[in-house]
């Protein structure tokens, strides 16, 4: 039933002094919950409603850690830190302290964007992913090993956000993950399935000893897996701040792992880790109208392409008849899907040409907002006809044409999403990643006598393997030292334009498909009046400026045929999103938070 949504790191001495100053902060007494076994595949979720606060994350143990922090009086950022540390343990394939993240935060007054994206080492260059013949490497030849590892950014970014918005002491927020790492957690069906299908993780001796038994088989569902090495690492970070990871023995262990890989070493150095700095950027916000209501959609600016692409897709759709097309028996109609996929082709054409790290690449016309200008989007929408354009060309949103070349299509993977609202008036959306499943497949340990550790990212493979096109024109998202690779992560906050009140927090994992999963959920809530759970439940669909992609076995044959008759190449495929969303709703005159978690993964929502 439709509902209505209402209008620099801490050094050792500094850390000690800062933590001492939190003596009067709320206190967390973490209790290990009964450990559920979230199903892999598709399991219907009920949707959730709370009145004070809510946390949505990709694993029940992680959600519960955030819930206990909020229950104890912690802030949304406090809860996000606790959630991320538990995800490092229980969802190691997707995110962790060896990766990066984007965090979008609202304190009720301002929207802040915290950039914890990984960076390329200082010694990296645009030939990093070229083979001996000067040709781009095969994707997984670049991924597996040290070559693909970027400087991790998640911890320093979370530390920056905590200094601004934390209520609990930093050290307390590591307690849930430390306890679970020491006592153990049950291997979930999803983790077991991914380990069973994984081809490269066993090549790393540390990972093989942790994730697999003596015969090389992944631990069975329900097996209690302990990670004493991660517990020790988290204890040091809790006591010393992020400096424990970026300096000293742990930093040396990371560098050794990367540089000493037997056949695919990387270029990470101690100076890269010590010098890493998160960035506080201006959130990318723009006006949006749906069902005669005005909103502000706020997302992450470049180096993420997520907010720009979503803004373009939705903005182009609003220039077509899409807004007049309701769901057809609970599903998007073929007419609407045609318009959506055409708008997607146009957005992804621009993305491939223009978007990269803004410290290295100038936006078209001097402002990223030119890509979202209504006049430009109307010009792009006018290109949509009755037949599919199959492959769109980039537009010219500024007065001058670029001398760059579009980035060739390249795989993107991985990631996890967290949405949180607290009882203090704060809300956040955080998307966090190590990129491919299990990242670079390199597990770091400082003590071989202890089992476990944490995985390093393969984020550098988000750069274009080819630095130029065939004519020698440079690609904006090529490898350069110190550069952040382009991302598709799309943490999103929706505000009421008139009041500035946060109405929604959402996002998803899924590589380049993150953009479509998040856009689908936004459209379902804002245009079709769905609860977040019902919007998340909708079948997935996309185009990356090529074939029209539809989630397999979710659309009627007549819909598929109608799209093909419009000239589209349609591919039905597995499209495993991991959406989380929380919206402000109203029932019986009272405000409440409505939460949704993706039935395709094992996440849940908790709150009071």
C-alpha positions in Angstrom: 0.0 0.0 0.0 1.5 3.4 -0.9 2.5 5.6 1.9 3.4 9.3 2.2 6.9 10.7 2.8 6.7 14.0 4.6 7.8 17.2 3.5 43.8 14.4 9.8 44.3 11.5 11.7 45.0 11.1 15.4 48.6 10.5 16.6 49.3 8.4 19.7 49.4 11.3 22.2 46.6 13.2 20.5 44.5 10.0 20.6 45.0 9.5 24.3 44.1 13.1 25.1 41.1 13.0 22.8 39.8 9.7 24.2 40.2 10.9 27.7 38.0 13.9 26.8 35.1 11.4 26.1 34.9 10.3 29.7 31.3 11.5 30.0 30.2 10.0 26.7 27.5 7.4 26.4 28.7 3.9 27.4 28.4 0.8 25.2 28.0 -2.6 26.9 28.0 -4.9 23.9 26.1 -8.2 24.0 26.7 -10.9 21.4 23.3 -11.6 19.8 22.0 -14.9 18.7 23.7 -15.4 15.4 21.3 -15.7 12.4 22.2 -17.4 9.2 21.1 -15.0 6.5 20.1 -16.9 3.4 21.8 -16.6 0.0 19.6 -16.3 -3.0 16.2 -14.4 -2.7 14.5 -14.3 0.7 11.5 -12.0 1.1 12.0 -9.3 3.8 9.1 -7.9 5.8 10.1 -4.2 5.8 10.6 -2.5 9.2 9.1 0.5 11.0 10.7 2.3 14.0 10.0 5.6 15.7 13.4 6.8 17.2 16.3 5.5 15.1 17.2 2.8 12.6 20.2 1.1 11.1 20.3 -0.9 7.9 23.3 -3.0 6.9 24.3 -6.0 4.9 24.7 -8.5 7.7 22.5 -9.1 10.8 25.5 -9.0 13.1 26.7 -5.7 11.7 23.2 -4.2 11.9 23.0 -5.4 15.5 26.3 -3.7 16.4 25.0 -0.4 15.0 21.7 -0.9 16.9 23.4 -1.4 20.2 25.5 1.7 19.7 22.4 3.8 18.9 20.5 2.2 21.8 23.4 3.3 24.1 23.1 6.9 22.9 25.7 6.9 20.2 25.4 9.0 17.0 24.9 7.8 13.5 28.7 8.1 12.8 29.4 6.1 15.9 27.1 3.3 14.7 28.6 3.4 11.2 32.1 2.7 12.7 30.8 -0.2 14.7 28.9 -1.6 11.7 32.0 -1.2 9.4 34.3 -3.0 11.8 31.9 -6.0 12.1 31.5 -6.0 8.3 35.3 -6.3 8.0 34.9 -9.6 10.0 31.6 -11.1 8.8 31.4 -9.8 5.2 35.1 -9.7 4.2 34.3 -10.2 0.5 32.8 -6.8 0.2 34.4 -4.1 2.5 36.7 -3.6 5.4 39.6 -1.6 6.9 41.7 -2.6 3.9 39.4 -0.7 1.5 37.7 2.7 1.0 34.3 4.4 1.5 32.2 7.4 0.8 30.1 8.8 3.7 27.3 11.3 3.2 26.2 12.9 6.5 23.4 15.3 7.6 23.2 16.8 11.1 19.9 18.5 10.2 21.7 21.7 9.2 24.3 20.7 6.6 25.1 17.9 4.2 28.8 16.8 4.4 30.6 14.4 2.1 33.6 12.5 3.6 35.8 10.9 0.9 37.8 7.8 2.0 38.5 6.6 -1.5 41.7 4.8 -2.0 44.6 6.5 -3.9 47.2 5.2 -6.3 50.7 4.9 -4.9 53.2 7.7 -5.7 55.2 5.3 -7.9 52.2 4.2 -10.0 51.9 5.4 -13.5 49.5 5.1 -16.4 51.2 1.9 -17.6 50.4 0.1 -14.4 47.9 -2.3 -16.1 49.6 -2.7 -19.5 51.3 -6.0 -20.3 54.8 -6.5 -21.9 53.3 -5.7 -25.3 51.8 -2.4 -24.1 48.3 -3.9 -24.2 45.7 -3.8 -21.3 46.0 -6.8 -19.1 43.2 -9.3 -18.7 41.0 -8.0 -15.8 41.8 -10.6 -13.2 45.5 -10.7 -14.1 45.5 -7.1 -12.8 43.3 -7.8 -9.8 44.9 -10.7 -8.1 48.1 -9.8 -6.2 49.7 -6.6 -5.1 49.5 -4.6 -8.3 45.8 -3.6 -7.8 46.1 -2.5 -4.1 45.4 1.2 -3.5 46.1 3.1 -0.2 43.2 2.2 2.1 41.1 5.1 3.1 38.2 3.9 5.2 39.7 4.2 8.7 41.1 7.7 8.3 37.8 8.9 6.8 35.8 7.4 9.6 38.2 9.0 12.1 37.7 12.4 10.5 33.9 12.0 10.6 34.0 10.8 14.2 36.0 13.8 15.4 33.2 15.9 14.0 30.1 13.9 14.8 31.0 11.1 17.3 29.5 10.9 20.7 31.0 7.7 22.1 34.8 7.2 22.6 36.5 5.8 19.4 37.8 2.8 21.3 34.3 1.7 22.4 33.1 1.4 18.8 35.5 -1.5 18.1 34.2 -3.6 21.0 31.5 -5.5 19.0 33.9 -6.6 16.2 36.7 -7.5 18.7 34.3 -9.7 20.7 32.9 -11.4 17.6 36.4 -11.9 16.2 37.6 -13.6 19.4 34.4 -15.6 20.1 33.7 -16.4 16.5 30.8 -15.9 14.1 28.8 -18.4 12.1 29.7 -18.7 8.4 26.6 -17.6 6.5 25.2 -19.3 3.4 26.3 -16.3 1.3 29.9 -16.3 2.5 30.0 -20.1 2.0 28.7 -19.8 -1.5 31.1 -17.1 -2.5 34.0 -19.0 -1.0 32.9 -22.1 -2.9 32.9 -20.3 -6.2 36.1 -18.3 -5.6 39.1 -19.3 -7.8 41.9 -17.1 -6.5 41.7 -16.7 -2.7 43.3 -20.1 -2.0 46.5 -18.9 -3.7 47.2 -16.7 -0.7 48.5 -18.9 2.1 47.1 -16.6 4.9 43.6 -16.5 3.3 43.7 -20.2 2.5 44.4 -21.1 6.1 41.6 -18.9 7.4 38.8 -19.4 4.9 39.3 -23.1 4.0 39.8 -26.4 5.9 42.8 -28.6 5.6 41.4 -30.3 2.5 40.9 -26.9 0.8 37.1 -26.9 1.2 35.4 -23.7 2.4 34.1 -23.9 6.0 30.5 -25.1 6.0 27.5 -23.0 6.7 27.2 -22.6 10.5 30.9 -23.2 11.2 32.1 -20.9 13.9 35.0 -18.9 12.4 37.3 -17.0 14.7 39.8 -14.3 13.7 42.2 -13.6 16.5 44.6 -11.6 14.2 41.8 -9.2 13.3 40.9 -8.8 17.0 44.5 -7.9 17.7 44.6 -5.4 14.8 41.3 -3.8 15.9 42.6 -3.5 19.5 45.6 -1.6 18.3 43.4 0.7 16.2 41.0 1.2 19.1 43.9 2.3 21.4 46.0 4.3 18.9 43.6 5.6 16.3 44.1 5.1 12.6 47.9 5.7 13.0 48.0 2.0 14.1 47.2 1.0 10.5 49.0 3.8 8.6 52.3 3.7 10.5 54.4 1.1 12.3 54.3 -2.7 12.2 50.9 -3.0 10.6 51.8 -0.5 7.8 55.0 -2.5 7.2 53.0 -5.8 7.0 50.7 -4.2 4.4 53.6 -3.0 2.3 55.4 -6.3 2.5 52.2 -8.1 1.4 51.8 -5.9 -1.6 55.4 -5.6 -2.8 56.5 -9.2 -2.1 53.8 -10.9 -4.1 55.5 -13.7 -6.0 54.2 -12.9 -9.5 52.2 -9.7 -9.4 53.8 -7.3 -7.0 52.5 -3.8 -6.4 54.1 -0.4 -5.7 52.6 0.6 -2.4 55.2 2.2 0.0 55.2 3.2 3.6 55.2 6.9 2.6 51.9 6.3 0.7 50.2 5.0 3.8 51.6 7.6 6.2 50.7 10.4 3.8 47.1 9.3 3.0 44.5 12.0 3.8 40.7 11.7 3.6 38.9 14.6 2.0 35.8 16.6 3.0 34.0 17.5 -0.2 31.0 19.5 -1.1 28.0 17.2 -1.5 26.5 17.1 -4.9 22.9 18.3 -4.4 20.2 19.3 -7.0 16.5 19.9 -7.1 14.1 17.2 -8.2 10.4 17.1 -8.6 8.1 14.0 -8.3 4.4 13.8 -7.8 4.1 17.6 -7.4 6.6 17.7 -4.5 10.0 19.3 -4.6 13.0 17.5 -3.2 16.8 17.9 -3.0 18.7 14.9 -4.0 22.1 14.8 -2.4 24.9 12.4 -3.4 28.6 12.1 -3.6 30.6 14.2 -6.1 33.5 12.9 -8.2 35.5 10.8 -8.0 32.2 9.1 -7.7 30.1 9.0 -10.8 27.1 7.7 -8.9 25.2 10.9 -8.0 25.9 12.5 -11.4 24.7 9.4 -13.4 21.6 9.0 -11.2 20.8 12.7 -11.4 21.1 12.6 -15.2 19.0 9.4 -15.5 16.2 10.8 -13.3 16.4 14.3 -14.8 16.2 13.0 -18.4 13.2 10.7 -17.4 11.4 13.8 -16.0 11.7 15.3 -19.5 9.8 12.4 -21.0 6.4 10.8 -20.5 7.9 8.4 -17.9 6.4 10.3 -15.0 2.9 9.5 -16.4 3.5 5.7 -16.5 2.4 3.8 -13.4 3.6 0.3 -12.5 1.9 -2.4 -14.6 0.7 -5.2 -12.3 3.4 -4.2 -9.8 6.2 -4.1 -12.4 7.8 -1.4 -14.6 6.1 -1.5 -18.0 8.0 -2.0 -21.2 7.3 1.6 -22.2 8.9 2.9 -19.0 11.8 0.5 -19.2 12.5 1.7 -22.8 12.7 5.3 -21.6 14.8 4.3 -18.5 17.4 2.4 -20.5 17.7 5.1 -23.1 18.2 7.7 -20.4 20.8 5.4 -18.9 22.7 5.1 -22.2 22.9 8.8 -22.4 24.1 9.2 -18.8 26.7 6.4 -19.1 28.1 8.0 -22.3 28.8 11.2 -20.4 30.2 9.2 -17.4 32.7 7.4 -19.6 34.1 10.7 -21.1 34.0 13.2 -18.3 34.1 11.7 -14.7 37.3 11.1 -12.8 39.2 12.4 -9.7 38.4 16.2 -9.7 42.0 16.9 -8.4 43.2 15.7 -11.8 40.4 16.4 -14.2 38.4 19.6 -14.9 34.6 19.2 -15.1 33.0 20.1 -18.4 32.3 23.8 -18.6 33.9 24.3 -15.2 31.2 22.7 -13.1 29.9 19.2 -12.6 26.5 20.7 -12.3 26.5 21.4 -16.0 25.8 17.7 -16.4 22.6 18.2 -14.4 21.5 21.4 -16.0 17.8 21.1 -16.9 18.4 22.6 -20.4 21.2 20.1 -21.1 19.0 17.2 -19.8 16.2 18.4 -22.1 18.6 18.4 -25.0 19.6 14.8 -24.1 16.1 13.6 -23.6 15.2 14.9 -27.1 17.5 12.2 -28.5 15.2 9.4 -27.2 12.9 8.0 -29.8 10.6 5.0 -30.2 13.5 2.7 -31.1 16.6 2.0 -29.0 19.7 4.0 -29.8 21.7 0.9 -28.7 24.8 3.0 -27.9 24.7 6.6 -27.1 27.3 9.3 -27.7 28.4 11.8 -25.0 27.0 15.2 -25.1 28.6 18.7 -24.8 27.3 20.3 -21.6 29.9 23.1 -21.6 30.9 25.7 -24.2 34.1 23.8 -25.1 34.5 20.2 -26.3 36.9 18.0 -24.3 40.2 16.6 -25.6 39.7 13.5 -23.6 38.6 10.0 -24.9 35.8 7.9 -23.4 36.9 5.1 -21.1 36.3 1.6 -22.5 33.8 -0.6 -20.8 35.5 -2.4 -17.9 34.2 -4.7 -15.0 33.3 -3.3 -11.6 32.4 -5.3 -8.6 31.9 -5.5 -4.9 30.8 -3.2 -2.1 28.4 -2.9 0.8 26.0 -0.1 1.9 25.0 1.2 5.3 22.1 3.6 6.0 21.5 5.0 9.5 19.3 7.6 11.3 19.8 8.3 15.0 17.6 9.9 17.6 19.9 13.0 17.7 18.8 14.4 14.3 21.6 12.9 12.3 21.4 10.7 9.2 24.0 9.1 7.0 24.4 7.0 3.9 27.8 5.2 3.5 28.9 2.9 0.7 32.1 1.0 1.5 34.2 -1.4 -0.6 37.3 -3.5 -1.4 36.0 -3.7 -5.0 36.0 -7.2 -6.4 34.8 -10.1 -4.2 37.6 -10.6 -1.6 39.5 -7.7 -3.2 43.1 -8.4 -4.3 42.9 -11.8 -2.5 45.7 -10.7 -0.3 45.2 -11.2 3.5 47.4 -9.2 5.9 48.7 -10.6 9.2 51.3 -9.3 11.6 51.6 -12.7 13.4 51.7 -16.0 11.5 50.9 -17.8 14.7 47.4 -16.2 14.8 44.7 -17.2 12.3 43.0 -14.6 10.1 43.7 -11.0 9.3 42.0 -8.6 6.9 41.8 -8.4 3.1 43.3 -5.7 0.9 41.4 -3.9 -1.8 41.9 -4.1 -5.6 40.6 -0.6 -6.1 43.2 0.4 -8.6 41.4 -1.8 -11.2 38.7 0.9 -11.1 41.1 3.0 -13.2 41.1 2.5 -17.0 43.6 -0.1 -17.8 44.2 1.7 -21.1 45.6 5.2 -20.5 44.6 6.5 -24.0 42.4 5.6 -27.0 43.8 4.4 -30.3 44.4 8.0 -31.4 46.5 8.7 -28.3 43.8 10.9 -26.6 44.1 10.6 -22.8 41.3 8.9 -20.8 40.2 11.0 -17.8 40.1 8.0 -15.5 43.7 6.7 -16.3 46.1 5.8 -13.6 48.2 8.6 -12.1 50.2 8.8 -8.9 48.1 9.9 -5.9 44.9 9.8 -7.9 41.6 8.4 -6.7 39.9 6.0 -9.1 36.4 6.7 -10.5 33.7 5.0 -8.5 30.0 4.1 -9.0 29.2 4.2 -5.3 26.1 6.3 -4.7 25.3 6.9 -1.1 22.2 9.2 -1.3 20.2 11.4 1.0 16.9 12.9 -0.1 15.7 16.1 1.6 12.5 18.0 1.5 13.4 21.1 -0.4 11.2 23.5 1.6 12.3 22.4 5.1 15.7 20.7 4.5 14.5 17.7 6.5 16.0 14.4 5.6 13.4 12.1 4.1 15.5 9.2 2.9 18.9 7.5 3.1 19.8 4.8 0.6 22.4 3.1 -1.6 23.6 -0.3 -2.8 26.6 -2.4 -3.8 26.9 -3.8 -7.3 29.8 -2.1 -9.2 28.5 0.0 -12.1 25.0 -1.3 -11.5 25.0 0.5 -8.1 23.7 3.5 -10.1 20.7 1.6 -11.4 19.9 -0.2 -8.2 19.8 3.1 -6.3 17.9 5.0 -9.1 15.3 2.2 -9.1 14.7 2.6 -5.4 14.6 6.4 -5.5 12.1 6.2 -8.4 10.0 3.6 -6.6 9.7 5.7 -3.4 9.4 9.2 -4.9 7.3 8.5 -8.0 5.4 5.3 -7.3 4.8 5.9 -3.6 6.3 2.6 -2.5 7.7 1.8 0.9 11.5 1.4 0.8 11.1 -2.4 1.1 8.7 -2.6 -1.8 10.9 -0.3 -3.9 13.9 -2.5 -3.2 11.9 -5.6 -4.0 11.2 -4.4 -7.5 13.1 -6.4 -10.2 16.4 -4.9 -11.3 17.1 -3.4 -14.7 19.9 -1.4 -16.3 21.9 -0.3 -19.3 25.6 0.6 -19.2 25.3 2.1 -22.7 25.0 -1.3 -24.4 22.5 -4.1 -24.0 19.3 -3.6 -21.9 19.9 -5.7 -18.7 16.9 -7.3 -16.9 17.0 -9.4 -13.7 16.4 -13.0 -14.8 13.0 -14.6 -14.3 11.5 -11.4 -12.9 9.8 -9.9 -16.0 7.0 -11.3 -18.2 8.1 -12.6 -21.7 5.9 -10.0 -23.3 8.0 -7.2 -21.7 11.2 -8.7 -22.9 9.8 -9.1 -26.4 8.4 -5.6 -26.5 11.9 -4.2 -25.7 13.5 -6.3 -28.4 10.9 -5.0 -30.9 12.2 -1.6 -30.1 15.6 -2.6 -31.3 17.2 -3.3 -27.9 19.6 -6.2 -27.3 18.1 -7.6 -24.1 20.0 -9.8 -21.7 18.4 -11.5 -18.7 20.9 -12.1 -16.0 21.5 -12.4 -12.3 21.5 -8.9 -10.8 22.4 -9.2 -7.1 21.9 -5.8 -5.6 22.4 -5.3 -1.8 20.1 -2.3 -1.3 19.5 -0.6 2.1 17.1 2.3 2.5 15.4 4.2 5.3 12.6 6.7 4.7 10.7 9.1 6.9 7.1 8.2 6.8 3.8 9.1 8.5 1.1 6.9 9.9 -1.8 8.0 12.1 -0.4 11.5 12.3 2.9 10.3 13.7 6.4 10.3 12.1 8.2 7.0 11.8 11.2 5.5 10.0 10.5 2.8 7.4 13.4 0.5 6.6 14.1 -1.9 3.8 16.8 -4.4 3.1 17.5 -6.3 -0.1 15.9 -9.8 -0.4 18.9 -10.8 -2.6 21.3 -10.6 0.4 21.3 -11.2 4.1 20.9 -7.6 5.4 18.3 -6.5 8.0 17.1 -3.2 9.6 16.9 -2.7 13.3 15.8 0.2 15.5 13.5 1.4 18.2 
